[in-house]
Amino acid sequence: MLDYEVDAVGLGITITLLSLLLSTKQKIILRAPIKYQLLRDLKKIFSLEQLTIIDQESVPNCIVGHSMSKKLVSDYCKFWSPYFDVDSIKLFEQSYTVAKTNKPCIGLATDQLWASELPHNGIPFNRLYTKEVWLQIIDLSVASEYDVITFNQNTVGAEQKIWMLNELCDCVIGYEGGLCHLAHLLKVPCIIMPWHHHEDGSDPHPDGSLFYVPQKMHIDFRTYFLKSVDEILSWNSATLKETIKKLHSEQGNNVFINNKLHVNTHHLSVSTGTSANQAHLTEWETNFVKTYISNPIVGGF
């Protein structure tokens, strides 16, 4: 049994942490403040019987949170483990299957849909795009005979958001982040926009290595990573439809889950033959993987 304290964090890191912990196949206890409702919602919706949540307002020994002096869990924590896998979910007291196809909508994870310009190029704006870009993507989606749903409101609860994704969205187009992690759990294809600058706002290196950063966090067969925003803006409806069709058949382009990888599980190292460097885990994460995950494989694949 694994027993940890956690503070309230966002959707993406919650999903990746749960995926890491649940991949051990051990019983998990998480002691969390009541304000961390998202954690409790995911347990209920995905029927995570392996997980027990205990109310605990003070979490001085938390492994993940906003006020940690030393970061133990990072956005890359599940690099060596899979997303937790389910065939059905519980929403509004009903059961729904996942991985359905031919749904009528495209979901947009934009966060800044109506911003005409970004305040700066550092984190988190290095992964966001302006109103003009998103309006062109909306035009492409409508021309491809999809309705469009935007996921911009924090006031929409997890249950409602998951229902819309699972029941209505044939694909998600968005920046790397929590909504795309959620889509992976639901087996909804994703088209992920690239970072346009590094975290500190500096320009990307000419070797194209910035293209691989989102791939380290979203290790999923149903995801297509754009090399630039110009790529999707050059697509027509036939290209978008064909891309989504391929993603439903698990023909994504993540470099970390192809057949040319050289993986050393003893040293937790990966060579891709490209400028893609593997995710650098924290010391805590590295020790956790070596201790609790037998035969670790990138993304669990």
SULGINOR-V814716 format. One record per backbone hydrogen bond with DSSP energy under -1.0 kcal/mol. CO is the residue of the C=O (numbers start at 1). NH is the residue of the N-H. Records with the same first field share a line. If there is no record, write none. Layout:
CO->NH + NH
//
This chain:
2->29
4->31
5->63
10->14
11->15
12->16
13->17
14->18
15->19
16->20
17->21
18->22
19->23
21->24
22->25
27->2
28->52
29->4
30->54
31->6
32->56
33->36
35->37
36->40
37->41
38->42
39->43
40->44
41->45
42->46
43->48
45->90
47->49
48->51
50->28
52->30
54->32
59->62
64->7
74->77
76->79
78->81
79->299
87->98
89->96
91->94
94->91
96->89
104->147
105->170
106->149
107->173
108->151
109->175
112->115
115->131
122->125
124->127
125->128
126->196
130->134
131->135
132->136
133->137
134->138
135->139
136->140
137->141
138->142
139->143
140->144
141->146
142->145
147->106
149->108
153->156
157->161
158->162
159->163
160->164
161->165
162->166
163->167
164->168 + 169
168->105
171->107
172->191
173->109
174->193
177->181
178->182
179->183
180->184
181->185
182->186
183->188
184->187
186->99
189->172
190->224
191->174
192->226
198->201
199->123
202->198
205->208
208->211
209->212
210->213
212->216
213->216
214->218
218->220
221->252
222->190
223->253
224->192
229->233
232->235
236->240
237->241
238->242
239->243
240->244
241->245
242->246
243->247
244->248
246->251
247->250
254->257
262->271
264->269
269->264
271->262
282->286
283->287
284->288
285->289
286->290
287->291
288->292
289->293
297->300
298->301
//
